[in-house]
Amino acid sequence: MIHLEKQRQDDSLFLHLQGEWCFEQAGEIRDMLAALVPEVAHITVQLQAVSRLDITAAWLIYRQAQQWQQQGKQVYFHDFPAEYLDYFAAVTTDVVTPPRLRQQAVSLFRQPVQGLGEKLLHLGQVWHSGITFFGHSLEALFVSLLSPHLFRTRAVFHHVFATGISAVPIVGLIACLISIVITYQGGGQLRDLGAELYTVDMVAISVLRELGVLLTAIMVAGRSGSAFAAEIGLMKTNQEVDALRVMGSDPFLILVVPRLVALVIALPLLTIIADIVALAAAALISSTILDISFVQFFNRIEANIEFRTFAAGLIKAPFFAVVIALVGCWQGMRVSGSSESLGKHTTQAVVDAIFLVLVLDALFSILFYRLGF
Amino acid sequence: MGTLISIRNLTNQFGTQRVHDGLNLDIMQGEVLGIVGGSGSGKSVLLRTILGLNRPHSGEIHFGGQELMSMPDKDFACLKRRWGVMFQKGALFSSLTVADNIRFPLREFSSLTETEARELMYVRLAMVGLERDVARKYPAQLSGGMVKRVSLARALVLDPVVLFLDEPTSGLDPVSAEEFDQLIATLHRNLGLTVVMVTHDLDSLFSTCDRIAMLVDKQVIAGSLRELLANPHPVIQQYFGGGRAQVLLREH
């Protein structure tokens, strides 16, 4: 508990502080000192009776004393810990000078220009880093393909399991759901026209050419792209990547290549699974709402859907896999220091991967159209 | 001087591995206690258990007469505000600047104004011997020694009654380590602070600690340096019998 005893003598005031002056009483101390409006020239603060004086309390007393001094009073301390005074002397109150008007006018024009320049510079750096990363990864890939002892088969299997096999349930579920949606929506419309049999063609073509591979890629970008970025990013902050470099191993060879190869294997397989599940689900829904039997459904597919429809979808999968793996690893490598940076780059990995997958898909559509594929 | 923290029959077990077996330790008010022991002897687990980060298999820990294990979480959290903890790797919040790291406890748990909080933050920076311009930096931009200092500044900002330090001088250069020891001694003298430190640094052990608690055979043997040296236990003799310890002992 804090206790303050005032004693007035002529032109001086003696303040006897007693008790425990601690952090918990900060508000009380501040109010108690501020309430003193001494009309004297000399103030003596005596602390010999204080049983405990912590830094916060001492600072509040010191600050009040400074204010009294500014009012032209003389303040003396008795038994104020000398070390505290050293610490406090290093801290002088900040004086913030507002920028002058002329400078403000200049910065009004300079700021957008400067901001634009910085943005462009940053963009250039990002592109430079991305292209360098891409080249370095390809180099590491060729190196490991040419000298198989550098190729890390175990790591590839591990990542095939993590990105592929453990993704089977969710990818299957999503394929199933999207196929149900298309069959219901499309089938209902086509039945009004008396052309419900065309539902089979519609579902098969849209799933095999586009939706199967695209949804799988988006799912994998969300699952594995982010995982790659976070794994490598954390290794980067822990200096594990530096440790690899110092040991003379190429982090690209150990971290990037296995993930890249694994995803190139896993994504086409997942796409095939998604296609199968989607067609099965469509067959089931067609038999219940459109009276198209399983035999009819698959006969129709056999007759009308060529192998190249399936191939047109599947061929895109490895390209999507490369984009997802490289963007994930690249963003992971860009993580620096803070946990905030880790979060930012993990998010960026997913967003960039999905964006690039869609861009690539658009390009493929144009290409296939031109080729008549 | 009374007992501040008393640990009774503490047992910690991970799987089949028993780390502490019926450990007893008393930490006195106002002392500097050094916890030592070989690697893997359970120093950090002991510290984590006292801090409530690790639930012990069995045993009791009393702080100022209150039993911590059966205390409601809310009261325990309130109590822990009187404790300052400095983690081995600093554990600074990496998304906050140094200034915000130090001010964080003040903002959360005090009624101080923004100006007061800022000035008190600068006082803590001065105390741990850092320049003002460090305040604007992020933890990732600091050197290892600076991280330790900022971490100590954060631990001190609520004016704790007990200060727990996990290897405070590891990774510091000898000059900084000695300054650090002196800083702890100054704080201890002025604030009547109780300091519990896990350390491997024999220098700070001999110069700063009043008492040493050594983890031996899953238990603690505590006493002054002289008492420990007189103890015939082979592990203790081995610990203080090494070349480096002998040189330092001759100096002290």
Contacts between the chains, C-beta under 8 A, distances in Angstrom:
chain1	res1	chain2	res2	distance
A	22	B	159	6.4
A	23	B	110	7.3
A	23	B	158	5.9
A	23	B	159	4.0
A	26	B	110	6.1
A	26	B	111	6.8
A	26	B	112	5.9
A	27	B	111	4.7
A	27	B	112	8.0
A	30	B	116	7.8
A	52	B	191	7.4
A	52	B	192	6.3
A	53	B	190	7.9
A	54	B	159	3.8
A	54	B	191	5.8
A	55	B	120	7.6
A	55	B	123	6.3
A	55	B	124	7.6
A	55	B	127	7.4
A	55	B	156	7.3
A	55	B	159	5.7
A	55	B	191	7.6
A	56	B	112	8.0
A	56	B	120	6.2
A	56	B	159	5.3
A	57	B	159	7.9
A	59	B	119	7.0
A	59	B	120	6.0
A	59	B	123	5.7
A	60	B	116	7.6
A	63	B	116	7.9
A	63	B	119	7.3
A	81	B	190	5.1
A	83	B	186	5.3
A	83	B	190	6.1
A	84	B	190	7.2
A	86	B	126	7.9
A	87	B	123	5.5
A	87	B	126	4.6
A	87	B	127	4.9
A	88	B	123	6.3
A	88	B	126	7.7
A	90	B	122	7.7
A	90	B	126	3.8
A	91	B	119	6.0
A	91	B	122	4.3
A	91	B	123	5.3
A	91	B	126	5.7
A	93	B	119	7.1
A	94	B	118	7.8
A	336	B	140	6.7
A	337	B	94	6.4
A	337	B	138	7.2
A	337	B	139	7.5
A	337	B	140	2.7
A	337	B	141	7.7
A	338	B	94	3.7
A	338	B	95	5.5
A	338	B	138	6.3
A	338	B	139	7.1
A	338	B	140	5.2
A	339	B	94	4.8
A	339	B	95	5.9
A	340	B	94	6.7
A	340	B	95	3.9
